[in-house]
Every structure is written in structure tokens, then in C-alpha cells.
Amino acid sequence: MSQSYMPVRPVAKADDVQDAYNHHKDRLVDAIDSTKSILTDIRGFNKDDWVVRYPQLKEAAAGPETLRRSLSFADDPTTQTPVRLGPTRSVSLVSLDDTKQPTDTEIPPLSSDFHVLRLDLKLGSANSALSLVSQLEKSSIAHLLDERLATSIAHIDKLRLRVQDTSSKVLVTGDLNAGKSTLVNALLRRQVMPVDQQPCTTAFCEVHDATENGGVEAVHIVKVGTAYNPADDSTFTTAAVEDLEDLIAEYETKDTEHLLKVYLAGKDQNSLLSNGTVNISLIDAPGLNRDSLKTTALFARQEEIDVVVFVVSAENHFTLSAKEFLWTASNEKAYLFIVVNKYDMIRNKDKCRRVVLEQIKGLSPRTFEDANDLVHFVDSASAANDDGKEAFAFEEMEAALRSFVLTKRSKSKLQPVETFLLNLLSDIELLASANKLVAESEVAQARAELAATKPVLEKMKSGRDKLEEGLETVEEEGVGKASVKAKKVLTDALEQVGSGKPFGDLRLPSYPGLLSVWDYARDVRRTLLDSLDLAVKLAEDEARIITSDGVVQIKDLGEEHLPAGVERSRRIFMPEAMFSAVRRGKGPNGLKTRGKAVVVAGGALGLGIGLASRPDMQETTFLDLFDVNHQFLVHFGDGSKSSSETDSNPGALSVVGVGVGALTMVGGQAIGVRGVIEGVVRLSDFFSNETARKWALPVVGAVTIGAVVYVVLELPTSIPRTIGRRIKVTVESVEDDDNQWESQNVVRIGRETRKVLRLASWDLRERFRSAMDERGKEVRNAEEGEKRALKAQEWFTSVGVRVGEVRENARLGETVAV
Ligand SMILES: Nc1nc2c(ncn2[C@@H]2O[C@H](COP(=O)(O)OP(=O)(O)OP(=O)(O)O)[C@@H](O)[C@H]2O)c(=O)[nH]1
């Protein structure tokens, strides 16, 4: 008697397996949901908050530093950071402790590369791939990663469906006439499949619960070449369950394989189909022979076939076809469930068992290793009727099959999902911990940047008003000084010219004699006009010096207020360009200059607006020689200047005036109005006297000659005085004060000074403003960067925690007890 017949509470064991399976399944579904939510969150974070970096780990050399890896990122493969790889593939920076020899438990069991989230960045040859990777930007890698995350989420959804799928298919196959249909019927607790001593099963009969067909018992004959859909009756023809035997007999004569879907109602609660956890459908396959072998092998390979039950007759052992099938199937499915049927017919059961097991050992070693659970010796024919040890053996086999289905499902459906989840979670952990390191280093970097830029910005902010004040002061002081200086120089010059003296180092021409008096007057006029122009030039030169000084002060202000690293103004102040005209067109040589500016220096003179260049000022008139009107006014002055003075013609009174003037000046000094009146009275007395009248003519003639002589002799000194006075009067006689020569020049010099200083100030202000804007932007960026990196640091830490929780809650990685 075999030990397999010993009672081992098979049903209780099957229940345990079922419970374990259900727990395993539920935990996996939870883990799948949590992992999916983490992946979705990473996608969202990658999209909205942080460009997730894709880490690459390189193995360190073996030896005491086994735990060390170097971490780099796909977008920057050249920068490598030494890291320590934790047991769950979380990475952390290498610390001093890591120099110690790692213990066995610390050695990371997982490889350092990604499993699920691996990006296929290596395109083309190794060299070009390297250059490609280095060219990939952070964002494009993040995009690739996002796609990979999306694929993983889609895959996870499929896994969830697979884990929750309760349908399971058990293919019953074996040698011809081995009792497959009898076994299926016994498992169904109903005579459904035709049983005959002759080989009779010619079609694949897939038995389902009638609930899958709306509770209706029926046989669906699936049309060859169509995808079966129970809801679409164009994909099958229907027959009654009772007619199954006839149908199968009918197919016996035909060559093509058929698939029959058999829906059964009112199934036995204890049958294999009512598993409670999975809906098992039994497929009764045709007996194996040369013709059916290939088809059945192909059928068994289908993914939805969870378990292959191989039925062998204890009487015949394995045929060649059976061996071939078992060999192929065991290579693919590893474990097979073998039912040695018709065991009742065997007398020497031990020998039979030994021989059969020996054969199984050769054909499917792993099935042999688990023979107690996977190889069963039964009598299917009497299982239902018998309640003795045959029935017990059958029951045990049934329970074992149920457990095996679940165990197989655990291995074929749950285990791969669990492995996938474990890999995915450790990928997430690697991704999160590496990004956490990046975030940490970015926090540090942002803080370092802030430490460098914030004080500079603060200093600029607090110095802004001071700079503004300084620039205003320089401008106002410069303009003030230049104006005051100009006013003084011009006033002095005008005073001097007004008294007939030239200014500066200019000299009056020497008197060439009476014959050239006209030329003399012209030259004197020119010299005196040049004097005023010279004064203007001097005032301009002073303004240039003052402006240069101001420009230097502005430069100093720039040095004081502009932060290091900001480019200083490249403008070079050219004092000679002040008060200059920019002429375009013709160069000094008369050639056309293309758009090149020619600076004509020399202020008012250079601009052609000097007094000496004004034709109206150059004109020499008779009045430059004898300003009789002036003489008269000096001696009989009405106390006010007359604007008509310059253009009045000499009349009789003027002539008298000249004479009187001459008279009065004979003595070398003016005798005053009273003296003149007295003289006139005496003259009238004199002319009323006879004798006097006789003498009058020669006396008057002598006096006139004397006067003329005097005037002529005085010309070298009187002409400069006269011309100077006239020039002074002319430049001062403009009605509008602002247009007066002096004030006009003072204003012009002040304006030009202001223009230069303002330009320099504007330049500095602009530099200061843009530097401040830039520093402000840098500070803002660093602050935002710090905030973002801090958030990322926190977020990736939480991802690590969540991954740990998922792993722990689902008890992933623990061996599932079945
Ligand atoms: N004594 C005994 N006879 C059995 C047993 N199982 C099946 N038989 C008989 O063996 C014959 C063949 O049984 P089937 O169930 O038709 O065999 P099968 O493997 O389905 O045959 P095909 O599908 O036609 O290859 C029938 O006469 C059964 O009564 C068993 O365990 N003990």
C-alpha cells in the first residue's frame, strides 16, 4: 500500500492553500494600487514640479568597497558622485562609516541598474550612444522617463487584471483510452464526456460553469478560425449537452480539430469547478497519438492553461507520444500534474508505482521531486461510486489538484507580478533616493548662491539712494562750477575788450599810420573780437576740466556702487569732443567719409559761431575811428546808453562836439559841463565883439586844426577804445538777456557740461539698474530653486517611505507559503 493512500487531510490542506492564495492576491492588489499611485504621483511631480533625473550607477571595484557605486545622471554622465547602495537599492552619499568592510547582510542583493524603469538610451554603436546620451537634455530624458512610467502604469493595470482574474484552465490530456473522460466526469461528478473502451474523444471539450453562459446549459461548437465570443452566436453553433456524445462521434471521422465549449449547470459544490477562489474550466483533450500530439502540445502552451493534468493508464505506462509530450511540456511548464489511472487494475501496485515514478523522474525531474503532491494513482471509474480507499485517493488527488492549480497560479500569475512589483519598487527607490541626493545638492547650491548674491543685492539696495544723490551732486556741482567759471572769464574778457584791451596773450596790431588807419581799425576790431572768442574758448576749456573731473567722480561712484563682476563703462570721455560739431559727409581732406563722424573741436570758434566769424561784427565803420556821439555823451552824457548810438550819423552838433571835445581835452583833462557852458558863453560874447569877430575865423580855424591834429594823434589809442566799447555795447545790447553773448555762452557751456555728466550718470545708472535687476533675478532664482529643491527633497523622501510601506504591507519578497 502506497503512502499516498495515508490520510493527510487533503481538503484542509487545500483550504490553507486557498487562504494563502487569497491573502497573497489581496496583498498584491493593494501593493499594485499603491505602486500605481506612487508612479502616477512621480509622473505628476516630474511634469509640474521637478524634472526627475535619471540616475546611472556604476559598480565600484570589488573589495572592501563593495557597497560603493558611483552615481551619475543620463544628462550629465561625466559627473560622478560616489554613493552607497542600500539593500533595497536606495542610494546615499558615501560616509566615513562606509570604509569598513561590509558584512554579508549588507551586500546589496540587487544589481545597480534599473529593471523596469530602464531607459533604452543606447542607440547605435557604443561610442555614438555615449555622445548621444551626453547630448540628451534633462527635459528629454525626463520625457523618456515619463513615457516609461506611463508604460509601467499600463503594465501594472494589466497585472492587476491578471491577479484578479479568477478563471483558470486545466487541460486534461494523456494517452488514448487512458481514462481522461472518466477522470473529467469524476471531477465534474457528472457523466458528461462520452466514455468508451474505444478511443472516442476527438475534440477539445472545454467545460465551464453555465453561469458564464447566462445560466444556460449548452454546447457551443466554435467555428474554426473564428475568435470565440459566447455573446456573439455568429462565432459558434449551439447543441444540447445530451448530444455531446453524438457530436464527438461525428467529429471522429473528420480531420480538423474542434473546440467545444460545454456549459454545465447545477454543478456539485464539492467539484473542482466550485473552487471558491478561481473558476476552473476542465478541458478534455483528445488522446495523444501522432496526429493529435502537436495540437495538444500547442494547446498546452497557451498562457491561460494554468495546469496540465496528464492521465496515464497504470496498465500501459507511458507511450512514445506521451513521453514526447511530457518532455516538451515539462520543459515549458516545469511542473506537471500526473494522474496514473486504472490503478485498481494493477495487482503489484508498488512495482507499478516504482516503474511509473522512475519514468517520471526521467521525463520531468521537477515533477518527480514533488511526486507526493503531483503524481497520483487513482481509479477514476469507481471514484464516484466508491467510498473506500479508492475514493479517498481520488479525493486526495482532487484536493492536490486544486492546491496545485492555486500553487501554480501563485507561481505563474502572482509570483511574476510580485517580482515585477519588487523590481519596480526598488527602481522607484533608486530613482527617488538619487533624486533626493540631487535635490539635497541643489538646496546646498541654492543656499551657496544666496549667500553670495543676497548680500550684494542688499548692498546695492541700500546704496541706491546714495548713488543717486552722488550722481545728482556731481552733475549739479559740475554744471554750477562750469557756469560760474565761464561767467567770470567772459565778464573779465568783456570788461577788458570794452576798455580796448585785448584778452589773454593776444596783442593789438601796431599803428601803421594815418594812411592805413582804416586797416588798423579793422585789425583792432578783429583782435578784440578774437579776444572775446578766446575768452569763450578759455571758458570752454575750464568746463572741459570740470567735466573731466565730474566724469572721474562718476566713475569712482561706479566703482563704489557697482558689484564686482559687472562690466564697467567702456565709454572714454574725450574732452576735446565737447563743444564740438559732428560733421558727416566730407572728411578733412574733402573726401566723402561714409557715415564716419568727424569731430570738429574748438567750440564756438570751431562751430563757426565765434564773434570773429560773424560778418556783422567784422564790419569796420567810420564810427570805429571817431565815435563822436560817444564823445558827446561822455562829455554831455544823458546818463543812459542809446541804442541808436551805433548807427547815428555825425551832424553839426557832433562836429561841434568834436571840437569842444578836442578843446576840453587839450588841457589833458576834461573840464566838465560847467566849463563848456562857460566857454560857449564866452564864445558868444566873443563873437558879438567886433575885434573878436575879426579874430574869430583864424582862431576857430586854429582850434579846429588843433582838434583835428589832436584827434589824428590820438587815433592809435582811441580806436581800440572806441572799437572795444562799440563791441561791448553790441554784444550787450541784445534786448533778450538770454541771447546776450555772455549769458548765451554761459548757458551753452553749462548745458554742454550737463549733457556730458548726465550721459555718464545715465550710463552708470543703467549699469547699476541692470546689475541690480540681474542680482535680484539671481536671488529670486536661487530662492525659488531652494524652495523647489527643498520640496523635492521632502517629496522624494516621502516616496522612499511610501515604497517601504508598500513593500512591508504586501510582505513582498517573503516566500509565500503554499
Ligand atoms: N477499471 C478502470 N477502468 C477505467 C478507469 N478509467 C477509465 N476506465 C475505462 O477505460 C475506458 C476508457 O475510458 P475513457 O475515459 O473513455 O478514456 P479516454 O482516455 O477518455 O479515451 P479517449 O479520449 O478516447 O482517448 C472506459 O471503458 C473506462 O470505463 C479506471 O480508473 N479503472
The ligand as a Tripos MOL2 file, in Angstrom:
@<TRIPOS>MOLECULE
LIG
   32    34     1     0     0
SMALL
NO_CHARGES

@<TRIPOS>ATOM
      1 N1        -11.0140   -0.1370  -14.2450 N.pl3     1 LIG1
      2 C1        -10.9430    1.0970  -14.6500 C.ar      1 LIG1
      3 N2        -11.3840    1.4170  -15.8370 N.ar      1 LIG1
      4 C2        -11.3200    2.6730  -16.2420 C.ar      1 LIG1
      5 C3        -10.7820    3.6570  -15.4320 C.ar      1 LIG1
      6 N3        -10.8610    4.8080  -16.0520 N.ar      1 LIG1
      7 C4        -11.4100    4.5670  -17.2580 C.ar      1 LIG1
      8 N4        -11.6970    3.2700  -17.3620 N.ar      1 LIG1
      9 C5        -12.2260    2.7080  -18.5270 C.3       1 LIG1
     10 O1        -11.3730    2.8830  -19.5870 O.3       1 LIG1
     11 C6        -12.1090    3.0450  -20.8000 C.3       1 LIG1
     12 C7        -11.6770    4.3090  -21.4920 C.3       1 LIG1
     13 O2        -12.0570    5.3960  -20.7270 O.3       1 LIG1
     14 P1        -12.2110    6.8520  -21.3440 P.3       1 LIG1
     15 O3        -12.4800    7.7270  -20.2180 O.co2     1 LIG1
     16 O4        -13.0990    6.8270  -22.4680 O.co2     1 LIG1
     17 O5        -10.7740    7.0190  -21.8420 O.3       1 LIG1
     18 P2        -10.2430    8.2720  -22.6130 P.3       1 LIG1
     19 O6         -8.8570    8.4880  -22.2150 O.co2     1 LIG1
     20 O7        -11.1590    9.4150  -22.4270 O.co2     1 LIG1
     21 O8        -10.3300    7.7930  -24.1080 O.3       1 LIG1
     22 P3        -10.0800    8.7030  -25.3650 P.3       1 LIG1
     23 O9        -10.4360   10.0930  -25.0170 O.co2     1 LIG1
     24 O10       -10.9920    8.1380  -26.3440 O.co2     1 LIG1
     25 O11        -8.6770    8.5590  -25.6830 O.co2     1 LIG1
     26 C8        -13.5120    3.1010  -20.3900 C.3       1 LIG1
     27 O12       -14.1250    1.8360  -20.6650 O.3       1 LIG1
     28 C9        -13.4780    3.3360  -18.9170 C.3       1 LIG1
     29 O13       -14.5690    2.7090  -18.2440 O.3       1 LIG1
     30 C10       -10.3150    3.2720  -14.1490 C.ar      1 LIG1
     31 O14        -9.7640    4.0720  -13.3510 O.2       1 LIG1
     32 N5        -10.4350    1.9470  -13.8060 N.ar      1 LIG1
@<TRIPOS>BOND
     1     1     2 1
     2     2     3 ar
     3     2    32 ar
     4     3     4 ar
     5     4     5 ar
     6     4     8 ar
     7     5     6 ar
     8     5    30 ar
     9     6     7 ar
    10     7     8 ar
    11     8     9 1
    12     9    10 1
    13     9    28 1
    14    10    11 1
    15    11    12 1
    16    11    26 1
    17    12    13 1
    18    13    14 1
    19    14    15 2
    20    14    16 1
    21    14    17 1
    22    17    18 1
    23    18    19 2
    24    18    20 1
    25    18    21 1
    26    21    22 1
    27    22    23 2
    28    22    24 1
    29    22    25 1
    30    26    27 1
    31    26    28 1
    32    28    29 1
    33    30    31 2
    34    30    32 ar
@<TRIPOS>SUBSTRUCTURE
     1 LIG1         1 GROUP 0 **** ****
